[in-house]
Amino acid sequence: MNGHSAHDAYAPSANPADRSILQQGFRITTRKLPILKAEPIERMTAELGIAPPEMIFGDNLISLEHLKSGWKIEFNALHALDRVDKTGNSMLQVAHSKEWQSSREKKHEGITEVVKPFDWSYSTDYKGTEHSKSTIFEPSDTAIPLELLRRPDPIIFFDEVMLYEDEMADNGITLLSCKLRAMPARLLLLCRFFMRLDGVMLRIRDTRVYVDFESGEVIREYTAREDKYEVIRQKLAMQGRDAPAQLRDPNNIVDLLPVVDKSLERGVLN
């Protein structure tokens, strides 16, 4: 299971800032609060063992809970960052990494003495944190029913939550955000990691969670895409599109990036 149990020293808990609705036995909750201050950043740094991103929204979350079974899946910054490679084996070995490390040592002086080698792009394959005795998911060939999601059903709940962001020493952007839309019969949650290292690489990792409220069916799809920056810039130029502007928004380039990893899982809640 790609996730964590809920006993961490620094993890989000119930908060008056929560937005929540109940729909056919499911509780949907989102929370958006300001970036963390120094003391909670210190605790998170100690727990993770790596320097955090420039902007860390450690109190933010999106969660789905099935009240009858007690099953719950949650997306938060701490557990997402815990999936970042801490060995340095996946670190992008380019000149920018030295600039980043130098800036980070100055920024967090007094919090972390030394920036240990790790993936400074904060790339994560986070698929959410399940709160249950065991995962409900099993490998499956059942795809998310896009035709149902394209129906003009009324949206009863929508929110978008930022989890973390870093400008990579002014050499690009790396961020993780989640958004959710719920209709009367179903919902779709998207947790997207986006990284643009200017002149080097573009990377998108999407986790989608689909829920059918009536049947209790839950489908989780993970797709990782990436390519060299120059390859995508040239594709945009050939299409007559303004590459610098287009590269700022992952929605503009996601279909141009080849898939490098994919998984599909399904479970049913009773």
C-alpha positions in Angstrom: 0.0 0.0 0.0 1.3 3.4 -1.0 0.3 5.3 2.2 0.8 5.7 5.9 -0.9 4.9 9.2 -2.3 7.8 11.1 0.1 8.1 14.1 2.6 10.7 13.0 4.0 13.3 15.3 2.9 16.0 12.8 -0.2 15.2 10.8 -3.4 17.2 10.3 -6.3 16.7 12.8 -9.9 18.0 13.0 -10.1 21.7 12.5 -12.8 24.4 12.5 -11.5 25.3 9.0 -12.9 22.0 7.6 -15.5 22.1 4.8 -17.5 19.0 4.8 -20.6 17.4 3.3 -22.3 14.0 3.7 -23.4 12.3 0.5 -25.0 8.8 0.5 -22.9 7.5 3.4 -19.7 9.3 2.4 -18.2 12.2 4.3 -16.1 14.5 2.0 -13.8 17.0 3.8 -11.4 19.6 2.6 -9.2 22.1 4.6 -7.2 25.1 3.4 -5.0 27.0 5.9 -1.9 29.2 5.6 1.6 27.9 5.1 3.3 26.4 8.1 5.3 28.6 10.5 8.8 27.8 11.9 7.9 25.5 14.8 5.7 23.1 12.9 8.2 23.1 10.0 10.9 22.1 12.5 8.8 19.1 13.6 8.0 18.1 10.1 11.7 18.4 9.1 12.7 16.2 12.0 10.1 13.6 11.1 10.8 13.5 7.3 14.6 13.8 7.6 14.7 16.2 4.6 14.4 20.0 4.2 10.8 20.9 3.3 9.7 22.8 0.2 9.6 26.6 0.3 5.8 26.7 0.8 4.4 23.8 2.8 0.7 23.7 3.6 1.0 21.0 6.3 -2.5 21.6 7.8 -4.3 21.2 4.4 -6.0 18.0 3.4 -8.7 16.4 1.3 -10.3 13.2 2.7 -13.1 10.8 1.8 -14.7 8.6 4.5 -17.1 5.8 4.2 -19.1 6.0 7.5 -20.5 2.5 7.6 -17.2 0.6 7.1 -14.9 3.2 8.7 -12.7 3.2 5.6 -11.0 6.6 4.8 -8.5 7.9 2.3 -6.7 11.2 2.9 -4.3 13.4 1.0 -1.9 15.5 3.0 1.6 17.1 2.6 3.5 15.1 5.2 2.7 11.7 3.8 3.2 12.9 0.3 6.7 14.2 1.2 7.5 11.0 2.9 7.3 9.3 -0.5 10.1 11.6 -1.8 13.4 9.7 -2.4 15.7 10.4 0.5 18.8 8.6 -0.7 19.7 11.0 -3.4 19.6 8.3 -6.1 16.7 10.0 -7.9 18.2 13.5 -7.5 18.4 15.5 -10.7 22.1 15.8 -11.3 22.3 19.2 -12.9 24.0 22.5 -12.0 20.7 23.9 -10.6 20.8 21.4 -7.7 23.9 23.1 -6.2 22.2 26.5 -6.4 19.1 25.0 -4.7 21.1 23.3 -1.9 23.0 26.6 -1.2 19.8 28.6 -1.0 18.1 26.0 1.2 21.0 25.8 3.7 20.7 29.6 4.1 16.9 29.6 4.3 16.7 26.9 7.0 19.8 27.8 9.0 19.2 26.8 12.6 16.5 24.3 11.6 18.7 21.9 9.7 22.4 22.0 9.9 23.1 20.2 6.6 20.9 19.5 3.6 21.3 15.8 3.0 21.2 14.4 -0.5 17.6 13.8 -1.6 15.4 14.4 -4.6 15.3 18.1 -4.5 12.4 18.2 -7.0 10.2 16.7 -4.3 8.8 14.2 -6.8 6.3 11.9 -5.1 4.3 8.9 -6.2 1.8 9.5 -3.4 -1.5 7.8 -3.9 -3.1 8.8 -0.6 -3.2 7.6 3.0 -5.7 4.9 3.8 -7.1 4.8 7.3 -8.3 1.2 7.7 -7.1 -2.2 9.0 -6.1 -3.2 5.5 -6.3 -1.7 2.0 -9.5 -2.1 0.0 -7.7 -1.9 -3.3 -6.7 -4.8 -5.5 -5.1 -4.6 -9.0 -7.8 -4.2 -11.6 -8.5 -3.6 -15.3 -11.7 -1.6 -14.5 -11.1 2.0 -15.8 -12.6 5.1 -14.4 -15.9 5.6 -16.3 -15.2 8.9 -18.0 -18.5 8.8 -19.9 -20.4 9.1 -16.5 -18.1 12.0 -15.4 -18.8 13.8 -18.7 -22.6 13.9 -17.9 -23.9 17.4 -17.2 -24.7 16.5 -13.6 -24.9 19.3 -11.0 -21.8 19.7 -8.9 -22.7 19.6 -5.2 -19.2 20.1 -3.9 -16.0 21.4 -5.4 -12.6 22.4 -3.9 -9.0 22.7 -4.7 -6.2 22.3 -2.1 -2.5 23.1 -2.3 -0.2 20.8 -0.4 3.3 22.1 -1.2 5.2 24.3 -3.7 8.8 25.1 -4.4 10.4 27.3 -7.1 13.6 25.2 -7.3 16.0 28.2 -6.7 14.1 30.2 -9.5 14.8 27.4 -12.0 11.2 26.2 -12.4 8.4 24.9 -10.2 7.4 21.8 -8.3 4.1 21.5 -6.6 1.5 19.1 -5.4 -2.2 20.0 -5.3 -5.6 18.2 -5.1 -9.0 19.0 -6.4 -12.3 17.3 -6.0 -15.7 17.5 -7.6 -18.7 15.6 -6.3 -22.0 15.1 -8.2 -25.1 13.5 -6.7 -24.2 10.0 -7.7 -20.3 10.0 -7.9 -17.1 12.0 -7.3 -13.7 12.3 -8.7 -10.6 13.4 -6.8 -7.3 14.3 -8.6 -4.0 14.7 -6.8 -1.5 16.1 -9.2 2.3 16.5 -8.8 3.8 18.8 -11.4 7.5 19.6 -11.9 9.0 21.9 -14.5 12.8 22.2 -14.3 13.5 24.8 -17.0 15.7 23.5 -19.8 15.9 20.0 -18.2 12.6 18.1 -17.6 8.8 18.1 -17.3 7.0 15.7 -15.0 3.4 15.0 -14.1 2.2 12.3 -11.7 -1.6 12.0 -11.3 -3.6 10.0 -8.8 -7.3 9.9 -9.5 -9.8 8.4 -7.1 -13.3 7.7 -8.4 -16.2 6.8 -6.1 -19.7 5.6 -7.0 -21.8 6.5 -4.0 -24.6 3.9 -4.5 -22.5 0.8 -5.3 -19.6 1.7 -3.0 -17.2 1.1 -5.9 -13.8 2.9 -5.6 -11.3 3.1 -8.4 -7.8 4.5 -8.0 -5.7 5.3 -11.1 -2.0 6.4 -10.9 -0.3 7.7 -14.1 3.2 9.1 -14.3 4.3 11.1 -17.3 7.6 12.9 -18.1 9.9 14.0 -20.9 12.8 16.3 -21.6 12.0 20.0 -21.5 13.3 20.6 -25.0 11.3 17.8 -26.5 8.0 19.3 -25.3 9.1 22.8 -26.1 9.7 21.8 -29.7 6.3 20.0 -29.9 4.5 23.1 -28.7 6.5 25.3 -31.2 5.5 22.9 -34.1 1.8 23.4 -33.1 2.3 27.2 -33.2 1.7 27.5 -29.5 3.6 29.9 -27.2 5.9 27.5 -25.4 6.9 29.7 -22.4 3.3 30.4 -21.6 2.0 26.9 -22.2 4.7 25.3 -20.1 3.5 27.1 -17.0 0.2 25.1 -16.9 0.3 21.3 -16.6 -3.1 21.1 -18.3 -1.5 22.4 -21.5 1.1 19.7 -21.7 -0.2 16.6 -20.0 -1.3 15.0 -23.3 2.1 15.7 -24.8 4.1 13.8 -22.1 4.6 10.1 -22.6 3.4 7.7 -19.9 6.3 6.1 -18.0 4.3 4.3 -15.2 0.6 3.4 -14.6 -1.4 1.4 -12.2 -5.1 0.7 -11.8 -6.8 -0.5 -8.6 -10.4 -1.2 -7.5 -12.3 -1.9 -4.3 -15.9 -2.1 -3.1 -17.1 -0.7 0.2 -20.1 -2.4 2.0 
